[in-house]
Amino acid sequence: MTTTAPCSRSDALTIADAISTHPLFAKLSPLQKARLLAASTIQHFATDELLLEAHQTADHYLWILQGSAIYLARENPVLHPSDGIGQEVFSEGPPEQRKYLASVRALTAVCAIRIDHSALQDIATSLPELRSRALLTLAARLGNFNSPIKSAKPPDPPASTKPAFPYQAMLGWCTTIVLPLIVWKVCLQYALPPHSSVFLGLFTMMVLMWIFSLIDEFIPPLIVVVAILFVDLVPPRVALHGFYSRAFMLLLGVYAISALMVSSGLAYRFMLWLLIRLPDRPFWHRTALSLFGALLSIVMPSASARMSLMLPLYQEMNSSLKLRPKSPESSALAISTFTGATLFAPIFLTAKSSNLAAFSMMPSQVREQFQGSSWFFSALVVALGLSAMHFWFMRRRWLSAHQPKVLPKDRIVRQLKVMGKLQTSEWVAAFAFIVFLLGSVTPQWHQSQAAWLSGLVLVSLLALGLFDKKSFQGKIEWPMIFFLLSLDGITDSITYLGLDTLLFGRISHSLQWMDERLSLFIILAFVVTVGLRLALPLTAGMILAVTILLPTGIELGIHPWITVFLSSLFSDIWFMPYQNSTYQQAVNAGMSQNFERQTFMRYNLLLNLARVVLAFASIPYWQWLGLQ
């Protein structure tokens, strides 16, 4: 029989030793064991107390360390230390179908490890054989049960069934079919060239598909590119410009580095190390999450990807601190997590995929200037302003009147010990990150562009086998890459057809008073970007704003980088939940149960205001840099 650690020792040590000898978990990777340790607790049961109750939702698994229990089934099998119960938690399906098949009662005082459903499902998703082994153990006991649980009665059909084709979608498709034809016809009547008229019709179709959310976000620009090629509106080298631009290699390399940092466990280890080193106070708990998000922003061009990595850490910290749901402290921890994933998106070139797409739209000489650290240093006023405001709020607001809660440092130390020494993959991930970071900051030393440096890192990881075929297929966001590169080709098509010059020619007489007046252009950029974001998702809204504002800004004497940066900064302004997919992601993950929504939205409004104020405050700094 497998031996287990006595419950008299510290919980973290007991759980860590038990996991390392558990038949189901012994072969997990050190990273998976460390994460499982964070989701496990010691639970005690008195004699005759129920450990599990039949027909209740299976939301946790128990591993008996001390004592004995009995199944309340036909043959009343007795359970001893090292026996696991609650394997039903490994089954798939909604909670109403995931039930315990029999009750279990304690014969003596029982000490057991409790592991929650969410942590086990995350591991079972990546290791299907773990689910199979657990369910086979459950199947071996089924003969001892009086009867399997009855399947849930299907719900009665609603009195009025929802139409198979929603009215909103029907309206969207009708508008998408009819309105582009009207735009095409009107353009011809106004004596626009036939090629330009067809393109504007296609462009209208793309925008309408985004507004009505008819299909996935990345598909409409791809449809436009294929249509452009099919009717030969522009040469292939123009329509497919993005697919052989430096942005393609930059995106591939950045996604590969971020994926390796996550899969190797380096990012998780760094967060645990940060929690150990920082003071155990509420401000530093919040700061750790925000700083971790800032670090990820350097190499992870997706706020949703950063949030996916930070959510487990937030949940572990929130659970460890035992914060009261919707309390000021719990709300502050949620705000610091969300802000860490999103606040620094305009500050770093590689923090937002739309930054990379807009970067490729700037004139070549401007791209040469801003490919390294110049983007960050040019945004320094905004970076310092947003950081100062955020950390001031994290330190001075939402404090508890009671004794601050502390983190279980012994468990965090044990997690780091379970992970062991840095693995080879972690060393390589750290080296790749440092090479990319230093190379981007010092292009004058190696006389190469960040995109080619990113490509060098990518092929090195592939050649070493650290980023294999499966990772290349599954861990690179190919839909987002096709989305951005298609938009690049559409932007080049606008320039090729002369539509940017035509657009400015029609409105130049009404904007002449704005010539080289940056403060007025900031207002224009705010109105255009925020107006588009009311209807369009973040990436599409920012790219469309850049498409409109970039040629206008050039004609008005505004530096192209300032135009792109303002679009990036203002595209992060949002007022309604539907405007921010990262917020919806956090809510769907259960974060909304822990924060007070009014507090969260008030802080978001303050950040919106700060973005506008800091844009104006940056004008003297940009003039000093010679960007105007």
N, C-alpha and C positions, 0 to 999 in steps of 0.2 A: 504494500500500500504506500502511496506517495505521502511523505511527511509534509506537514505544514507548520508555519511559524505560529507560536503561541500568541494569543490575543493580549497577553500582559505587556508585550513590547509596544513601541510606538506604532501608531497606525500605519505610517508611511513605510516603515521597515517591514511590518507584518505583511502588508499588501504586496510590496515589491518582491519579497521572498516567495509568497504564494503564487504570484503571477509567473515567476521564473520556473516554478515546478508544476504548474497547472498543465494537464495533458492537452488542453485546447490551445493554450497561449504560449507554451514553452518555446515554440519555434517562430514566434513573431520577431520582427526586427527590433532592435533597441529603440528606434523611434516610436514604433507602434506600442511597445511595452510602456514607454514613458507617457504616452498619451492615455493609455488605458489606466495607468496609475492615477492620473489626474481625475478620472471619471469614477474612481472606486472609493468606497467608504466601508468602515467597519460597522456592522449592525448587530445588536444584541437582542435576543428573544428570551423571555421567561418560559418556564415550564408550562406546557399546555397552550402556549400562544401560537397562533397561526403564522407560519412563515409565508405561505402562499394560500390564496383562496381561489377555488375553482370558479370558472366563468368570469373572473375579473380580468381586465386588460393586462396583458403580459408586458410590463414596462421595465422589468429589471431581472437580472440573473443573480442567483445566490450560490456561493461556494462555501460549504461548511468547513470551518476551521476547528471548532471544538463543540462537543455535545452530540446529541443524536436526535433525530426527528423521524416521523413516520408518515408515509403516504396514506391518506384516507381513501384507500381503494380496496378492491376485492381481496387481495392477498396481503394487504398492509405491509409492504416492504419497508424495512427500517433503513434509514440513511445515517451514515457515519461520517467522521471527518474525512475530507478529501472527496466527498460526493458533491456533485453540482446539481442544482434543481432550477427549474424555470427556463429550460432550453426552448420553450415556446417563443421566447423573446427573439430568437434568431429567425423566426418565420417571417415571410414577406407579406405585405398586404396592409390595409388600413387598420387602425387600432380596434375598430369594432369587430374585426375578424380575427384579431390576434389575442386569444384568450388562454388562460391556464386551464389545463385539462383536469386537474385534480388538486385538492387541498393538501397542504403539508402542515403537520402540527409538531411542535417541539415536545420530545419526551423528557428532556432535561434542559437546563439552561444552554442556549446555543449562541455561539459566536460565529458570524459568517461575513464574508465579503460581498457587498452589493455592488453590481456593475450596471449602470443605466443602459437602456435600450439604444440611445443615440450613439454612444461610443461603440457598442458592439456592431451596430449596423454599418458604421463607417469602416470598420475593419473587415466585416464580412463582405462588403462591396468590393474591396480590393483583393480579398482572399476567399473566393467562393467555396473552397474546400473546407474552410472553417465552419461555414454554415452547414455544409453537408454532414460533417462529423458530429456537430451538436444535434442536428435533427435525427441522425441515425441513433444516437444515444437515447433520444426521446422515444424513437420508434421501438427500441428494445424494451421500453417500459410500458408501452401501450397495452400489452396483454394483462397488466395488473390493474387497469382502470375499469371501473364499472361500465362506462360507455364514453365514447368520445363526445366532445362538446358538440351540441347541435349547431348547425350552420345558422347564421343570423338570417332572420326573415327579411327578404328583400323589401325595401320600402315601397309603399303604395305609390303608383304613378300620380304626379300632380294633376289637379283637376284641369288645368289648362297647360298643355305641353308647349315648350318653347319651340318656335319655328326652326326648322332645320337650317334655314339660311337667315341669320339675324338681319334685322332691318338696317342696322348701322353698316354692316358689310355690304348689303345690297345697295344702299345709298353710295357707299364708297366706290364700289365697282362701276356703278352707273356714271358717277361723276368722273372717275378715272378714264372711262371710255369716251365720254362726250366732251368734257372740257378741253382736253388736249387738241381735239379736232377743231374746236372753236378758236383756240389760241393760234393754231396753224393757219386757219382761214383768215383771221384778223391780221396776222403778221404779213400774209401775202397782200392783203388789201392796203396795208401801209407801205407797200413796195419794199419789204425786206427780201433779201435773196432767198430763193427756194430752199437752199441748204440750211440757212439760218432759221427759217420758219419751221422746217421739220425738226431741227434740233430743239427749238424752244417748246414745240409740242411734246417731244420726248421728255424734256426737262420738267415740264408741268406734270406729266404722268408720274415721274419719279417722286416729286414732292407730294402729290396727292396720295400715293401709296404709303408714304411715311405718315402723313397726317391722319389717315384713316386706319393705320396699322393693319393693312390688308395681308401683308406677308412679312417674313423676317426682314430685319433692317438692312441686311447686306445684299438682298436680292435685287431691289429696284435699280441701284446703280449698275449692277451687272447686266440687267436687262437692257439698259440704255446703251452700254458699251457694245453689246452684241448687236443691237439694232443699228447703231452707228456704223459698225463694220458691215452689216448685211446690206444696207442701202448705200454704202460707200460715201458717207458724208465727209469723212476726213480720212487721211491715210492711216494705215495700221500703226505706224510709228507714233502717231499722235494719240489715237484712242487707247493704245496699250502702253503708253509712256510709263505709267506707274510700275508695270511689271518688269521693266528692265532699268528702273531708277535705283538710286542708292537707298531709297526708303525701304525697298523690298528686303535687301540684305540687312539693314539696320533692324527692321521688325523681327526677322527670323532670329538674329543673334540675341536680341533682348529677350524674346520669349524663351529661348533655349536657356539662357542664364537664369531667368526667374524660375523656370520649371525645375532646374537642377538644384537651386537653392531650397526649394520646397521639398522635393522628393528625397534629397540627401539628408534632410533634417537640420541643415545648417541654420535656416531661419528660425526654426523652433528652438534650437539650442541657444541661439543668440538671445531670444526673448527670455528664456529661463535665466540665462546668465545676467541679463540686464535687471531682472527682478531681484536677484540675489545681491547685486552690487548697489542698487539704489536704496536710499533710506525707506523704511517700511512705514510710509505716511501716505494719506490719501492723495496729496498732490503728486507724489512720485509714482504712485500706482497709475494715475492718469497720464502722467508725463511719459512713462514707459511705453504705453500703448500708442501715444501720439508720435513719439520718436521712432518707434518701430515702423509705423506707417510712413513716416518721412523717409526712412532708410529704404523701404520697399519701393517708394515712388521713384527712386533713381533707376531701377532696373525692371520695374513691372508696369507696363503701359496700360493698365486697366484697373480702375478703382474697384470694380467688382471682384477681380482676382485678388486684390489686396484685402478686401473685406472677407473673402472666403478663407484666407489664411489667418486673419486676425480674429474672426468670430470664435473659433475654438479656444483661443487664448483668453478672449474676453469672458467667455462662458465659464472657463476654469477659474479665472480670477473672481468673477462675480459670485460663483458658488463657494469659493474658498473664504471670501470675506463675509459671507452670509448676510449680504445687504438686503434690507427690506425692499421688496418690489415697489417701484415708482417713488421711492424716497429720493431726496436731493442727491445723496451720495451715489445711489444706483443710477440715477439719470446722468450724473456727471461722468460716470465710468462709461456709459453707453455713448455719450456725446464725444468723449475723448477717443473712443474706438472709431466711430464714424468719421470724425474730423481727421484723425490720423490717416485714414484711407483716402480722403478726398481733398483736404485743405491744400496740399502741396502740388496738386495736379497741374496748375499753370506755371509753377515755379521751375520745374525741370522739363527739359525737352522730351525725355523718355517716360514721363509720368502719365501721359495721356496719349492714346493712339491717334486722336485727332490732332494733337500737336505735331506728330510725325507726318501726318498727311498734309497739314498746312505748311509745315517746314519745306516739303517738296514743291509747294506752290510758289514759294518766294523766288525772286530772281537768283540766278546762280551765284553771283558775287556776294549776295546777302547770306545764302546758305553756307558759303565758305567761311564767312565771318562768325556765324552763330552755331556751328556744328559741335563745338566743344563746350567749355564752361561759360562762354560768353552769354548764353541764354540765361543762366542762373544769375550771373552778376548784373545783367541788365534788368533783371526782375528783383533786384536786391531790396529796394524800398518796400515793395509789396510783400516780399518774403519776410522781412523783419517786422513789418507792421502786423501782418496776420499772425505771425508766431507770437509776438509780444501780447497782442490782444487775447489770443487763445490761452496762453499759459498764465496770464494774469487772472482770467476767469477761473481756470482750473485751480489756482492757488487761493483766490479770495472768495469765491462763491461756492454754494452748494456744500457747505461744511456741516458736519453733524455737531449737535450740542453735547453729545455723549462722547465717551471714550472712543477714539478712532479704531476701526477694525484692523487687524493685522493679517498678513498672509501667512500660510503654513510653510515657513521657510524650510522646516525639516523635510516636508514632502517635495519641495522644489529641489533641494539638495539631492534627495533620493532619486528624483527623475533624472537629474544630470548624471548621477552614478549609474543608473540603469542604461543610459545612452552610451556610457563608457567614453573612451578616448575618441578624438575626431577620426572619423572613417576617411578612407581615401577619397570617396566621392565628395565629402565635405571639404577636404583640403582643396580639391580641384575646383569646387564651386566657389570657395573663398578666393582662390587665385584668379579665377575667371572674372569674378566681380571686381577685384582690385585692379586687374589689368584693364578692364573696360572703363572703370571709373577714372583711373589715372591717365589712361590714354585719351579719354574724352576731354580731360582738363588740360592736357599738355600736347595738343596736336603739333605744336611747333618743334617738339623734340623728335618725334618719330616721322614727321612729314607725311602723315597719312590721315585719311578722313575717318570719323567715328564709324561710318557704315562699313568700311573695309576692315576696321579693327573688330567690329561686331561679327563680320563674316569669318575672320580668322579664328575667333573664339568658337564660333559654331562648328567649323570643320574640324577643329581640334577636339572638341567634345565628341563629335561623331567618330573620328578616327580612333579615339581612345576607348570607344564603346560605352562611354558614360551617358550618352544620349543616343539610344538605340532607335531602331526602326519604329518600334511601338510608341516610344516617346515622341518621335518626330511626327508621327501621325496623330497622336492623341493629345499632346500637351502644348502644341502650338495652335493658337486660335486662328485657324485657316479662314473661317467666315469673316472675321474682323479684318484679316489681311486682304482678302479679296474686296471687301467693302472699301477699305482705304485706297487701295491701288486703283480700283475702278473710279473712285472719285477723283483721283489724280488725273486719270485719262480724260474724264469729263471736263475738268478744269482746263487742261491743255486744249481740249476741243473748243472751249469758249474763246480762248485766246486766238487759236488758229482761224476761227470763223470771224474774228473781229468783233464779237459781241460785247467784249469788255469796253472797247473803244466806243462802240455804238451806244452802250448804256450810259457811259459818262458823257458822251456828246449830247444826249437827250436831257440830262439833268445838270450839266455843268453850269448853265446860266443861273440855276437856282442855288448852286453851292459855291459860287465864286467868292462870296463874302466870308467863306470859311477858309480861304486859302492860307495854308501854313499856320492856322490857329489851332493848336493841338487841343486846347481845352474844349473848343466847340466840336472837334472831331471825336473826342471822348464821348460827348453826349450823343453824337450820331451813332457811334459804335455800340453804345449802351442800348439805344432804342432799337436798332436793327437786330442785335444779337438776342436781347431779351424778348423782343417781339417774335422772332423765329422760334425761340425755345418754348414759347407758350404752346406751339403746335407740334414741334419736331423733337425727337430724342436728342440727347446731348451731342453725340458725334455728328449726326446729320445737321443739327442746328448750327454748330460751330463752323463746319466746313462750308455750309451755304452762306453763312455770314462772312466768312473770309472771301468766298467767291465774289460777293457783292462789294465788300469794303476794300479789298486789296487794290483793284485797279482805280477805284475812287480815291483812295488814300495816296496812291502814287501820283495821280494827276494833281492832287491838292498839296503835294510836297510833304506828305507824312511818310516817315520811314516805314518800309514794309514790315520790319519786325514788330514795331509798335502796333501796327494794325493787327497782325496775327496774335500778339500777346493780349491785346484788349479783347479780341474775340474769344480767346481761351479763358481769360479771367471772367468775363461777363457770361460766358456759357455755363459757368458753374453756379450762377444765380438761379434759384428755384423757389417757388412759393407753394406749389401743390405737390403731393406725393407722387402723382403720375409723371412728373417732370424728372424725377431722379430715380433711376433703376437701382442704384446702390442702396438708397433708403428703402425701397421696396424689398430688396434682397435681405436687408437687416430685419425688417418687419416679418417677412416670411420665415426667417430663422428663429423667431421667437423673442427678438430683442425688445419689441414693443411692450412685452409683459413686464419689463424691468424699468423702463423710463416713462416719465410723465410727458405726454405728447405736447402739452402747452409749453412746458419748459424747453423742450427740444426745438420746437418751431420758433419760439422767441429768440433763442440763441442763433438759429439759422438766419433770421431776419437781421440780426446784428452783424453777422458775417457778410450778408448781402450788402448792407450799407457800408461796411468797412472796405469791401472790394472797390466800390465806387469812389470813396474818399481817397483811398490809397492810389488809385489810378491818377487822380488829380495831383496828389502829393508827389508822384513820381516825375512830374513834368520838369522841375529844375534839375533833377538827377539825370534825366535823359538828355536835357540840353547840355549838361556838363560832359556827358559821354559823347556828344556830337551826333546824336541820333535824330536830330531835327534840322 
